[in-house]
Amino acid sequence: MLSRMNLISRLPGAIRCVHTTAIAAKSQSGRYKITPKGDRPLTYEMANPPHQIAHRKAWNSWNTSNLEGELRPSQTMLEDEFVRRFMAGTWHGMVLSEVIIKRQHNHVRIAAIISRSIPARKMYFLIGYCEELLGYWLQCPVTLELQTTDDKKDVIFKYI
């Protein structure tokens, strides 16, 4: 009498294969690949790996809505994403760093580094425009804390 294993192996098209792969214990998310020439510029925020958050770098959003018992964690995350996209669109091509959003009670502070490529008069208009519209949409006072720099190379922390 044939065993079950021999019967399966004798059926046409029935082949048993064992697939093995290397151990994937190395985390890769949030890390940048090293280029062969070492010419990829990284800012300070980009240069620190994700496991260094709270040790060497801070979070890009400061809020307490993710604590247990809070009522609106998903809305806060969507608002933060909206603010980042609004800033990137309003200050088109001028935002050189990540947009940091800090929420304190009923006040939202937005920090970023932008290039000094437009006249001061237009910059003041855009600051007032952003604060006014974001304050209306978020239903709370909004303050922009912007730093300016002449050159993009000033925000580069290292090359990889």
N, C-alpha and C positions, 0 to 999 in steps of 0.2 A: 504494500500500500504506500502510495506516495504521500509524503508529508505536505502540509499546506504550503510551505515555503518553496518546495520544489515545484509544486503545481503552478504557483504564481510565476515563478521564474521561467517556466516553460511556455507560458502563454505568449503569443506573438505580440510585440509592442510593449510588454510589461517589463520595465527595467527599473531596478532600484538604484538610486543614486544618493549619495550623501554629499551635501554641499556644506563647506565650512568657510568661514571668513575670519579675518584677523579680529582680535578683540578691539572693540570701539569704546574704550574707556576714556578716550581723550575728548574733551569738550572743545568744539570749534566755533560755536556761535559767538558773535560779537568780536571776533578777532580778524585782523587784516593780514592777508597773505603777504609775505616778503617778496618783493619783485627782484628779478635777477640783477638789475642795475641799481637798485636801492634808491629809486627816484620818486617813490610815492610819498607825498607830504601828509603828515598826520597832525591834527590839532591835539591839545592836551587831553581833551575829552576822548578823542579817538585812540590815543596812544595807550591809555590804561585799559586793561582787559576787564571784562564784566565782574570777575571775582574781586576786583579792587574797589568796587562801589562801596562807599562808606569808610574806606580806609584811606585811599589816595584821592578819590574823586567823589562827587556828590551826585544825587539823582537829578534828572532834568526837570522833574515836576515835584514840587514840594506841596503836599496837601495831606490832610488827615482823613479823607473820605474813605480810605481803604481799611480803616480800623474796624474792629468788630462792633456791630450795632449802628454804624453810619448808614445813611439812607441813599446816597447817590454816587457810589463808586464808578458806575459805568458812564453816567452823565459827565462826571468830572474828566474822565479819560477822553471822551468825545470832544468836550470843550477844549481840552489841551491840544488835541490834534487839530481842531479847527483854528485855534490861535496860531499854532505853528505854520499852518498852510496860509493863513491870512497874512502873517508877517512875511513869509517868503514871497507872496504875490505882491504885497504893497511895497516892500523894499526889494524889488526884483533885482537879483544878482548882486545885492549889496550885503546880505547877511553872510558873515564869514565864519561864524561859530554856531554852536547849537543854541536854540532859543530856550532859555531857562524860565520856567513859570513857577512863581512862588505865591501861594495862597495863604494869607494871614487873616483869619476871621472873615470879614466881608470885603477884603481888599485883595486885588490881584496885581502882583508886580511881575513885569516881563523884562528879562535882561538878555542882551545879545551884544555881539561886537559887529559893527557894520563898517563898510569902507567909506572913506571921505571923498566920494566921487561926485557929489552934487553940491550946489551952493547951500550955505547955512539957511537961507530963507526957505528953500524947498524942504530941507530937513526938518525945520521947525513945523512947517505945515504938515508933513507926514506924521510927525510925532503927535500933534494935536488931532489929526484925522484918525489915527489908530486908537488913541486913548478914547476919543469920543464914540467911535463906532463900537469898539469892543466893550466899553462901559455900557452902552445901550443894549448890546446883544447878551452880555453876561449878567446884566442887572446888578452890577456892583462897580465901585470905583476901580479904574485901571490906571496904573502908572508904568510908563516905559522907562527903563534904566539902560540907556544905550551908551556904549563906549565906541569911539571912532578910531580908525587907524588909516594911515596913508596907503599902506601897501599890504597885499594879501600875505606876503612872506612874514609879516610881523606876528601872525597867529600860528605859524607852523612851529610845532614843538620838536618833531624829529622826522627823519626820512627812513622808510623801510623798503 
